[in-house]
Amino acid sequence: MTMATSYPEFIPGAGAAPEPAKWRPEVVDREALTSEQRDLAATADALFEQLARDAGQSDAGRLNVVPLPDDLGVAVVRAVRGGGVIFVARDSSVLYMTSVIDLPIGLELFRDGQRTPLSSFEPQSGFRRDA
């Protein structure tokens, strides 16, 4: 996975991570989302489907939606082995994180403005989830 900035200090065993926020992620039924949140979740769904196709998989598998605190957007979690999470902001910018990173840590990076360029999800970009 190619991100604009590397954060090795947030990888377990690689140094001190920031204190996790008090936020407790909760998966919700899509019907409980606002129309804006459903649109944001659809953005992540499409990106996960693209990643699955690029990996030769038939579909992205189970995708769970977690509303973010302070109306920041949503996180969509790919609930399969080796999955990940895509945070989607209200402006439709995204942050992709591997499943190695805890959601509260990812949320802090997301709040701090870390984003994954949408061009990283294009097939010719060489995007790799395991990088």
C-alpha positions in Angstrom: 0.0 0.0 0.0 1.4 3.4 -1.0 0.4 6.3 1.2 1.6 9.9 1.0 3.4 9.6 4.3 4.8 6.6 6.2 3.9 6.1 9.8 6.2 3.4 11.1 5.7 4.6 14.7 2.1 3.4 14.5 2.9 -0.2 13.6 2.8 -2.5 16.7 6.3 -3.0 18.1 7.8 -0.2 16.1 7.5 2.5 18.7 5.1 4.5 20.8 1.6 5.0 19.4 -0.6 7.9 20.5 -3.2 7.2 23.2 -6.3 5.7 21.7 -9.3 8.0 21.8 -12.3 7.2 24.0 -14.3 6.6 20.8 -15.7 3.0 20.6 -16.3 2.0 17.0 -19.8 0.5 16.4 -20.9 -1.2 13.3 -24.4 0.0 12.3 -27.0 -1.2 9.8 -26.8 0.8 6.6 -30.5 1.6 7.0 -29.6 3.6 10.2 -27.2 5.9 8.3 -28.2 9.3 7.0 -28.3 9.6 3.2 -25.0 11.5 3.3 -23.4 8.7 5.3 -24.8 6.1 2.8 -23.2 8.0 -0.1 -19.9 8.1 1.7 -20.1 4.4 2.5 -20.8 3.8 -1.2 -17.6 5.6 -2.1 -15.6 3.1 0.1 -17.6 0.2 -1.2 -16.6 1.0 -4.8 -13.0 1.4 -3.8 -13.0 -2.0 -2.0 -14.7 -3.6 -5.0 -11.9 -2.2 -7.2 -9.2 -3.6 -4.9 -10.9 -7.0 -4.9 -11.2 -7.1 -8.7 -7.5 -6.1 -9.0 -6.6 -9.0 -6.7 -8.7 -11.4 -8.9 -11.4 -11.8 -6.3 -15.1 -12.0 -7.2 -16.2 -9.4 -4.7 -15.0 -7.4 -1.7 -16.7 -9.6 0.8 -18.5 -8.3 3.9 -18.2 -4.6 4.3 -19.3 -3.1 7.7 -20.0 0.6 8.2 -18.9 2.6 11.3 -20.1 6.2 11.6 -17.3 8.4 12.8 -17.5 10.8 15.8 -18.1 14.5 15.3 -19.8 13.9 12.0 -16.4 13.4 10.3 -17.8 10.8 7.9 -17.7 7.0 7.9 -15.3 4.1 8.1 -16.0 1.0 6.0 -14.3 -2.1 7.3 -13.6 -5.0 5.0 -14.3 -7.9 7.4 -12.3 -10.6 5.7 -8.8 -12.0 6.4 -6.3 -9.4 5.3 -9.0 -6.7 5.0 -8.7 -3.1 5.9 -10.6 0.1 6.5 -11.4 3.0 4.3 -12.2 6.2 6.1 -14.3 8.6 4.0 -14.6 12.3 4.9 -17.6 14.5 4.1 -15.6 15.9 1.2 -15.2 12.3 -0.1 -11.5 12.3 0.5 -10.3 8.9 1.8 -7.7 7.2 4.0 -7.0 3.5 3.5 -5.5 1.6 6.4 -4.5 -2.0 6.6 -6.1 -4.2 9.3 -2.9 -4.0 11.3 -3.8 -0.4 12.4 -6.5 -0.1 15.1 -9.6 2.0 14.2 -9.0 4.6 16.9 -5.4 5.1 15.7 -6.6 5.3 12.1 -9.2 7.9 13.2 -6.5 10.1 14.7 -4.5 10.0 11.5 -7.7 10.8 9.6 -8.5 13.7 11.9 -4.9 15.0 11.4 -5.6 15.1 7.6 -3.8 12.0 6.4 -5.3 10.9 3.1 -4.7 8.3 0.4 -4.8 9.7 -3.1 -7.7 8.2 -5.1 -5.2 7.6 -7.9 -3.7 4.9 -5.6 -6.8 2.8 -6.2 -6.5 2.8 -10.0 -5.4 -0.5 -11.5 -2.3 1.0 -13.2 -1.1 2.5 -10.0 0.4 -0.7 -8.7 -1.6 -0.3 -5.4 -0.8 -3.1 -3.0 -2.7 -3.6 0.2 0.1 -5.7 1.7 2.8 -3.1 1.1 
